[in-house]
Amino acid sequence: MAPLRSARRRLGNRTHRAAMLLIAVIAGIAVLPGVAVAAPAGGQQLNAADMTLLNGVRLAGLWEMPAGQMAAEKGQSAKVREIGAGIANEHQKLDQLVVDAANRLRASIPSEPTAEQKGWLSEMQNASGARFDQIFVTRLRVAHGKIFPVIGAVRASTRDATVRKLCDDANGFVMHHMQMLESTGLVRWPELPPAALPAPGNDGLLAAAAANTGPQVGVSSTVVWLVFLAALGTGGIATYRMLRRS
């Protein structure tokens, strides 16, 4: 009777191993396809270009609000005083939008202007009359011209809906501010910095936005399916051999 019990035990072990292998293959069917389409949620989608947009819009508001308030109070021309008040008011709205977006995305953004921006504010505080009007228009027009292409590049390639909405809002505000500043007739067009077009083979921020570089990790669906099919084939052959020996 001992050999019979041993044979039954061997048969049971083989059957158990076959069942476990089949379970593993079935588990692969359920899990692997999901990896191919799964996408990170919330702040995990943010990349360097997204953060450049959030930080840039926030920093713009932190120094352009007080700059606009100064213009509203000490501008020599009525036009500059009117535009200063309008820019300060609109930047308050835009600043709230970027703060709300950062909170939703759990992203950290600046709380005070940069040292350079503080220097611009000091420059305006020390100026008066026509000189103040010229400095105000020149500084803000150059600053708006720098953030404007960043908004477009990020809007074209970001994968985050909150960032896209912020780009849409910021684009409208920045365009309007440039138009207001230009309406003063004080913009010195020859002194504006040239357009920062990408060099051949190096798209700078445009490439970063398009590549969506960051903590995001992607898995090709083709690779996942090849691995899955290979595992399925191997598992099927092994299972067949086990059952045949049994």
C-alpha positions as CSV (number, residue, x, y, z in Angstrom):
1,M,0.0,0.0,0.0
2,A,2.9,2.4,0.6
3,P,3.8,2.7,-3.1
4,L,0.2,3.5,-3.9
5,R,0.1,6.3,-1.3
6,S,3.4,7.7,-2.6
7,A,2.0,7.8,-6.2
8,R,-1.1,9.5,-5.0
9,R,1.0,12.1,-3.1
10,R,3.1,12.7,-6.2
11,L,0.0,13.1,-8.3
12,G,-1.4,15.5,-5.8
13,N,1.7,17.6,-5.7
14,R,1.8,17.9,-9.5
15,T,-1.9,18.8,-9.6
16,H,-1.3,21.4,-6.9
17,R,1.7,22.9,-8.8
18,A,-0.4,23.0,-12.0
19,A,-3.2,24.8,-10.3
20,M,-0.9,27.4,-8.8
21,L,0.7,28.1,-12.2
22,L,-2.7,28.5,-13.8
23,I,-3.7,31.0,-11.0
24,A,-0.5,33.0,-11.6
25,V,-1.2,33.2,-15.4
26,I,-4.8,34.3,-14.7
27,A,-3.5,36.9,-12.3
28,G,-1.3,38.2,-15.0
29,I,-4.3,38.6,-17.3
30,A,-6.0,40.8,-14.7
31,V,-2.9,42.9,-13.7
32,L,-0.7,43.4,-16.7
33,P,-3.1,45.1,-19.1
34,G,-4.0,47.5,-16.3
35,V,-0.3,48.6,-16.0
36,A,-0.4,49.7,-19.6
37,V,-3.2,52.1,-19.2
38,A,-2.8,53.2,-15.6
39,A,-1.9,56.9,-15.1
40,P,-0.7,58.7,-12.0
41,A,-3.2,61.1,-10.5
42,G,-2.9,64.6,-9.0
43,G,0.5,66.1,-8.3
44,Q,2.3,63.1,-9.6
45,Q,1.6,64.2,-13.2
46,L,3.5,67.5,-12.7
47,N,6.9,67.8,-14.4
48,A,9.5,70.5,-14.7
49,A,7.6,72.5,-17.3
50,D,4.4,72.5,-15.2
51,M,6.3,73.7,-12.2
52,T,7.9,76.4,-14.3
53,L,4.5,77.7,-15.2
54,L,3.2,77.6,-11.6
55,N,6.3,79.4,-10.2
56,G,6.4,81.9,-13.0
57,V,2.8,83.0,-12.7
58,R,3.1,83.2,-8.9
59,L,6.3,85.2,-9.0
60,A,4.8,87.6,-11.5
61,G,1.9,88.4,-9.2
62,L,4.2,88.8,-6.1
63,W,6.0,91.8,-7.7
64,E,3.6,93.1,-10.3
65,M,0.8,93.7,-7.8
66,P,2.8,96.2,-5.7
67,A,4.3,97.6,-8.9
68,G,0.8,98.3,-10.3
69,Q,-0.3,99.8,-7.0
70,M,2.8,102.2,-7.1
71,A,1.9,103.2,-10.6
72,A,-1.7,103.9,-9.6
73,E,-0.5,106.2,-6.8
74,K,2.6,107.9,-8.3
75,G,2.4,107.6,-12.1
76,Q,2.9,111.0,-13.8
77,S,0.3,110.3,-16.6
78,A,-3.3,109.5,-16.0
79,K,-2.9,106.6,-18.5
80,V,-0.1,105.0,-16.4
81,R,-2.1,105.5,-13.2
82,E,-5.1,103.8,-14.8
83,I,-3.1,100.9,-16.2
84,G,-1.3,100.4,-12.9
85,A,-4.5,100.1,-11.0
86,G,-5.9,97.7,-13.7
87,I,-2.8,95.4,-13.6
88,A,-2.7,95.3,-9.8
89,N,-6.4,94.3,-9.7
90,E,-6.1,91.6,-12.4
91,H,-3.0,90.2,-10.8
92,Q,-4.9,89.7,-7.5
93,K,-7.3,87.6,-9.4
94,L,-4.6,85.6,-11.3
95,D,-2.6,85.2,-8.0
96,Q,-5.7,83.6,-6.4
97,L,-6.1,81.3,-9.4
98,V,-2.4,80.0,-9.2
99,V,-2.7,79.6,-5.4
100,D,-5.8,77.5,-5.8
101,A,-4.2,75.4,-8.6
102,A,-1.1,74.8,-6.4
103,N,-3.3,73.7,-3.5
104,R,-5.2,71.3,-5.7
105,L,-1.9,69.8,-7.0
106,R,-0.2,69.9,-3.6
107,A,2.6,71.9,-5.2
108,S,4.9,74.3,-3.3
109,I,5.1,77.8,-4.9
110,P,7.1,80.9,-3.9
111,S,5.8,83.2,-1.2
112,E,7.9,86.3,-2.0
113,P,9.5,87.9,-5.1
114,T,13.0,87.0,-6.2
115,A,15.9,89.3,-5.3
116,E,15.9,90.6,-8.9
117,Q,12.2,91.5,-8.7
118,K,12.7,93.2,-5.3
119,G,15.4,95.3,-7.0
120,W,12.9,96.3,-9.7
121,L,10.4,97.4,-7.0
122,S,13.2,99.4,-5.3
123,E,14.1,101.0,-8.6
124,M,10.5,102.2,-9.0
125,Q,10.2,103.4,-5.5
126,N,13.3,105.7,-6.0
127,A,11.9,107.1,-9.3
128,S,9.3,109.7,-9.9
129,G,7.6,111.6,-12.7
130,A,8.3,110.6,-16.3
131,R,11.2,108.4,-15.3
132,F,8.9,106.4,-13.1
133,D,6.4,105.9,-15.9
134,Q,9.1,104.7,-18.3
135,I,10.6,102.3,-15.7
136,F,7.2,100.9,-14.9
137,V,6.2,100.2,-18.5
138,T,9.6,98.9,-19.5
139,R,10.0,96.5,-16.6
140,L,6.5,95.1,-16.8
141,R,6.4,94.8,-20.6
142,V,9.7,92.8,-20.6
143,A,8.5,90.6,-17.7
144,H,5.2,89.8,-19.5
145,G,7.0,89.0,-22.7
146,K,9.1,86.4,-20.9
147,I,6.3,84.5,-19.2
148,F,4.0,84.7,-22.4
149,P,5.9,81.9,-24.4
150,V,6.2,79.8,-21.3
151,I,2.4,79.7,-21.0
152,G,2.0,78.6,-24.6
153,A,4.7,75.9,-24.4
154,V,3.2,74.4,-21.2
155,R,-0.4,74.7,-22.5
156,A,0.6,72.8,-25.6
157,S,2.0,69.7,-23.9
158,T,1.0,69.4,-20.2
159,R,-1.0,66.3,-19.2
160,D,-2.6,67.9,-16.2
161,A,-6.1,69.5,-16.5
162,T,-5.5,71.9,-13.7
163,V,-2.4,73.2,-15.3
164,R,-4.1,73.6,-18.7
165,K,-6.9,75.6,-17.1
166,L,-4.3,77.9,-15.4
167,C,-2.6,78.4,-18.7
168,D,-5.9,79.4,-20.3
169,D,-6.5,82.0,-17.6
170,A,-3.0,83.3,-17.4
171,N,-2.8,83.6,-21.2
172,G,-5.8,86.0,-21.2
173,F,-4.4,88.1,-18.4
174,V,-0.9,88.4,-19.7
175,M,-2.1,89.3,-23.2
176,H,-4.3,92.0,-21.8
177,H,-1.5,93.4,-19.7
178,M,0.9,93.6,-22.6
179,Q,-1.8,95.4,-24.7
180,M,-2.4,97.9,-21.8
181,L,1.3,98.6,-21.4
182,E,1.7,99.1,-25.1
183,S,-1.2,101.6,-25.2
184,T,0.9,104.0,-23.2
185,G,3.3,104.6,-26.2
186,L,6.2,104.1,-23.8
187,V,7.3,100.7,-24.9
188,R,10.8,100.9,-26.4
189,W,10.5,98.2,-29.1
190,P,14.1,98.1,-30.2
191,E,15.2,97.4,-26.6
192,L,12.9,94.4,-26.1
193,P,14.9,91.1,-25.9
194,P,14.7,89.0,-29.1
195,A,12.4,86.0,-29.2
196,A,14.0,83.0,-27.5
197,L,13.5,80.6,-30.4
198,P,14.8,77.0,-29.9
199,A,18.2,76.2,-31.4
200,P,18.4,73.4,-34.0
201,G,18.1,70.1,-32.1
202,N,17.5,71.7,-28.8
203,D,14.0,72.9,-28.0
204,G,14.7,74.0,-24.4
205,L,11.5,74.4,-22.5
206,L,9.4,73.3,-25.5
207,A,11.3,69.9,-25.4
208,A,10.8,69.6,-21.7
209,A,7.1,70.2,-21.9
210,A,6.7,67.9,-24.9
211,A,8.7,65.1,-23.3
212,N,6.8,65.6,-20.0
213,T,9.9,64.8,-18.0
214,G,9.4,64.3,-14.3
215,P,8.6,61.7,-11.7
216,Q,6.1,60.1,-14.0
217,V,7.0,56.5,-15.0
218,G,5.4,55.1,-18.2
219,V,5.2,51.6,-19.4
220,S,4.7,50.8,-23.1
221,S,1.6,48.8,-23.8
222,T,3.4,46.8,-26.4
223,V,6.1,45.7,-24.0
224,V,3.5,44.8,-21.4
225,W,1.6,42.6,-23.9
226,L,4.7,40.9,-25.1
227,V,5.7,40.0,-21.6
228,F,2.2,38.9,-20.9
229,L,2.0,36.6,-24.0
230,A,5.4,35.1,-23.2
231,A,4.3,34.3,-19.7
232,L,1.1,32.9,-20.9
233,G,2.8,30.6,-23.5
234,T,5.4,29.4,-21.0
235,G,2.8,28.8,-18.3
236,G,0.6,26.9,-20.8
237,I,3.5,24.6,-21.9
238,A,4.5,23.9,-18.3
239,T,1.0,23.1,-17.3
240,Y,0.5,20.8,-20.3
241,R,3.7,18.9,-19.4
242,M,2.7,18.5,-15.8
243,L,-0.8,17.2,-16.6
244,R,0.7,14.8,-19.2
245,R,3.1,13.3,-16.7
246,S,0.3,12.9,-14.2
